[in-house]
Amino acid sequence: MKHIVVLGGGFAGINLVNGLIKEFGHSIGKDVKITLVDKNSFHFRKVLLFKMIIEDANLKVPLTRYCTNGVEYLKGEVTTFHHTKKTITLKMENEQNNTLQYDYLVVALGSVVQEVSSKLGGITLSSIKAALDIRQKLQSLILQAKAEENKEVRKGLLCVAIVGGGITGIETAAELTAWFKKEVQEAGLHSNEVEVILFDSKEHLLRGVPVKVSEKLVKELNRLGITIRVKTKVKQFEDGQIQCADGTTYRVGECIWTPGVKVNPFIQTLQFPLTKEHQILVTDTYSIQGYPNIFAIGDCARIIYRKTNQVDGMTCKEAIPQAARLSKILKNEVYGNSHSITHKAFPIKLYCISLGPDNGFVWAQKWGLDFTISGKMGARIREKTWDQASLLV
Ligand SMILES: Cc1cc2nc3c(=O)[nH]c(=O)nc-3n(C[C@H](O)[C@H](O)[C@H](O)COP(=O)(O)OP(=O)(O)OC[C@H]3O[C@@H](n4cnc5c(N)ncnc54)[C@H](O)[C@@H]3O)c2cc1C
C-alpha cells in the first residue's frame, strides 16, 4: 500500500485531502494510506482574521473534520526530511520525535504574515492575539476620547491608520470603521469624529486591477467614511503620529499594519530548490524539481503556467485548483498510469472583497471585460468564497 503524506492543513492541504478522498474513494486503506500532518489541531481561517478585531469569531476548524473516509490526521511539527530514506521527522506534542515513512510527500506548509518591526510602532495584524490587542487598544482609545475635552485631541484619538492596501487592509478598514463608529456612538460620542485612513505606497489599491475599477472601489470606501492615501509610504508610528516618507504627518490613535504574507521561513531549512523569495520551485505537475515523489502546492510553491509564464499568486483561489489537480495526478502516480494533467493558470482575474456588514465588492475580468458586483450581492459572494475555501459548504 502506498502512503501519501500531506504536510500542512491550510487551504491547500485540506483541499488536497478532499480531492484525494474523491479520487481514491473506497481504495483508501486498501491501495493507499493518506495522512494529513499539521502542527495545529485546526485549520486556521486566516482570511477572516480581521473579523477577530470586532468580535470573537471562530476561525479554527478541527482538522479531523477533513480527515474522513479513512484519512489519518497526525498532530506534529515537521522538523526535517530525509528524501533518500523517504522519511520525515515530526516533533510531537510530548516533545518526542516521530519518524514517518512516505511514498509520496506533499509540502503545503504555506506562509506567515510579514511582521512589521515593533520599533516602527503600531500593531501588525498577524495573529488572533494581535487582533485582540487591536480591539483592546481601540476600546481604550474610546475611553480616553470620552475623558478628553479638546475636540482636536479627541479626533486624533478616534483616528485609526491602516497601512497596506491589499485585500486584508481594505477588509480591515471597512469592518473596523463600521464597528468603531458604533462603539463610539454607544459610548456617547459622535460617530462623525471617527476617521479611518488607509495608506498604501502604490499608485492604486489592488495590484492588477484596472484604474477605473480601483477608483470605483475607492469611491465605495470613501462612502463608508474611509480616507484613502495612495502613493504614501508610512515610515513609522510614534507618539500618536504617523510619519510618512514624503514628510507628511497624521495624528492618529493607533496604527494597524497589514503588510501581506511571506513564505513560511521553515521552508528555507529544507534542501529544496528555492526562488529568491524562498518559494519552492516546482514543475508543471507540482513535483519539486529534482524530487519526483515530492510535491509542493499553495503559498510555499512557485507555480508557473508554462504556456503564458503566468505565476500563481499566494491566494486561496489559486491554491484550491492546484490541490484538485494534484489529487488527480497522485491517483495516476499511485496506480502507475501515465497522464497529461499539468498546471493551468486561474481562468479569470478575480477579487472578492468584504466591505463590512452586508457589503462587498467583486471584480472579475474575462475577455478584456470588467465585471463588478457590489453591495449585498457582493457580500453574499464573498461569504461563499470564504466558506468554499475552508470546505464548509
Ligand atoms: C490576514 C490574511 C488575509 C488573507 N486574505 C486572503 C483573501 O482574502 N483571499 C485569498 O485568496 N487569500 C488571502 N490570504 C492568503 C491565503 O490565506 C493564503 O493564500 C492561503 O492561506 C494559502 O494556503 P496554504 O495552504 O498554502 O498555506 P497556509 O494556509 O499558510 O497553511 C499552512 C499550514 O501548514 C502548517 N504548518 C506550517 N509549518 C508547519 C510545520 N513545520 N509542521 C507542521 N505544520 C506546519 C500551518 O499550521 C498551516 O495549517 C490571506 C492571508 C492572510 C495572512
The ligand as an ORCA input file, in Angstrom:
! r2SCAN-3c Opt
* xyz 0 1
  C      -4.552     38.001      7.160
  C      -4.619     37.277      5.830
  C      -5.669     37.536      4.961
  C      -5.745     36.889      3.723
  N      -6.801     37.146      2.899
  C      -6.923     36.472      1.749
  C      -8.062     36.651      0.930
  O      -8.919     37.461      1.236
  N      -8.160     35.913     -0.206
  C      -7.199     34.995     -0.571
  O      -7.358     34.326     -1.597
  N      -6.109     34.824      0.173
  C      -5.942     35.528      1.321
  N      -4.850     35.333      2.104
  C      -3.829     34.400      1.633
  C      -4.270     32.971      1.938
  O      -4.575     32.849      3.298
  C      -3.175     32.015      1.530
  O      -3.009     32.091      0.134
  C      -3.535     30.591      1.930
  O      -3.568     30.504      3.333
  C      -2.516     29.608      1.371
  O      -2.834     28.333      1.820
  P      -1.685     27.285      2.131
  O      -2.382     26.016      2.451
  O      -0.665     27.299      1.069
  O      -0.939     27.829      3.433
  P      -1.439     28.108      4.902
  O      -2.868     28.460      4.924
  O      -0.438     29.047      5.459
  O      -1.293     26.694      5.635
  C      -0.067     26.146      6.027
  C      -0.321     25.087      7.089
  O       0.921     24.484      7.408
  C       1.019     24.309      8.815
  N       2.439     24.307      9.153
  C       3.335     25.301      8.952
  N       4.568     24.907      9.332
  C       4.447     23.642      9.790
  C       5.362     22.672     10.297
  N       6.668     22.921     10.413
  N       4.879     21.469     10.659
  C       3.558     21.176     10.538
  N       2.650     22.041     10.056
  C       3.087     23.252      9.683
  C       0.272     25.503      9.387
  O      -0.175     25.234     10.706
  C      -0.882     25.651      8.389
  O      -2.013     24.913      8.783
  C      -4.737     35.965      3.347
  C      -3.684     35.700      4.219
  C      -3.629     36.346      5.452
  C      -2.493     36.043      6.389
*
